[in-house]
């Protein structure tokens, strides 16, 4: 597997590793917008996602994120971190019919 170079040129990327140096989570950030956030299911609920978001906020200030409105765990996660819905789109950024919630820290 290979990560396309053009993806890394656009976003800052942070990877969290366990004590054995295995990646357990990552987050991509462009300016103050979270592009991606993934935590391994085996490590979910341990505060890793929160740590990544707090780290990004310390660098970029108040953050924004687009979340698939059907992804209720993600909507709840961001809500607990102080994000609120600021808008909605019927299609994702690629024009596919995947409704998005636009959320921002308030």
C-alpha positions in Angstrom: 0.0 0.0 0.0 1.2 3.5 -0.8 0.0 7.0 0.1 -0.3 9.3 -2.8 2.2 12.1 -2.7 -0.4 14.7 -3.6 -2.4 13.8 -0.5 0.4 14.6 1.8 1.3 17.8 0.1 -2.2 19.3 1.0 -2.7 18.2 4.6 -0.7 18.0 7.8 -0.8 14.5 9.0 -0.4 13.1 12.5 -0.1 9.5 13.4 -0.4 8.1 17.0 1.5 4.9 17.8 1.3 2.4 20.6 4.3 1.3 22.7 5.3 -1.2 20.0 5.3 1.7 17.4 2.2 0.4 15.6 0.0 3.1 14.2 -3.3 3.2 16.1 -4.8 6.5 14.9 -4.2 9.3 12.4 -5.6 12.7 11.6 -5.2 15.0 8.5 -5.6 18.8 8.8 -5.7 21.5 6.1 -5.5 25.0 7.6 -8.2 24.6 10.4 -10.3 21.9 8.7 -10.1 18.3 9.8 -9.9 16.3 6.6 -9.7 12.8 8.2 -9.7 11.2 11.6 -9.4 7.5 12.2 -8.8 5.5 15.4 -8.4 1.8 15.3 -11.5 0.1 16.8 -9.2 -1.7 19.3 -8.1 1.7 20.6 -11.4 3.5 20.4 -12.8 5.1 23.6 -9.3 5.7 25.1 -9.1 9.5 24.4 -6.8 9.2 21.4 -9.2 11.0 19.0 -9.7 13.7 21.6 -5.9 14.1 21.9 -5.5 14.5 18.2 -8.2 17.1 18.0 -6.8 19.0 20.9 -3.4 19.0 19.4 -4.7 20.3 16.1 -6.7 23.0 18.0 -3.5 24.1 19.8 -1.9 24.7 16.4 -4.7 25.9 14.3 -7.3 27.5 16.7 -11.0 26.7 16.4 -11.5 23.8 14.0 -14.1 22.8 11.3 -15.0 19.4 10.1 -17.5 17.9 7.6 -19.2 14.7 8.9 -21.5 12.3 7.0 -24.8 13.0 8.8 -25.5 9.2 9.0 -22.3 8.7 11.0 -23.9 9.2 14.4 -20.9 8.1 16.4 -18.7 10.8 14.7 -21.4 13.5 15.0 -21.6 12.7 18.8 -17.8 12.6 19.1 -17.4 16.1 17.6 -20.4 17.4 19.6 -18.8 16.3 22.9 -15.7 18.2 21.9 -17.6 21.4 21.4 -18.4 21.3 17.7 -21.8 22.5 16.6 -23.6 22.1 13.2 -23.2 25.2 11.2 -24.6 24.0 7.9 -25.6 21.0 5.8 -25.0 19.8 2.2 -26.9 17.1 0.3 -23.7 16.0 -1.5 -20.2 15.4 -0.5 -17.2 17.4 -1.9 -17.0 15.0 -4.8 -20.7 15.5 -5.7 -21.9 12.1 -4.5 -25.2 12.0 -2.7 -23.8 11.6 0.8 -25.4 14.3 3.0 -22.8 16.1 5.1 -23.1 18.2 8.3 -20.7 21.1 8.5 -19.5 21.4 12.1 -17.3 24.0 13.8 -16.0 24.6 17.3 -17.9 27.4 19.0 
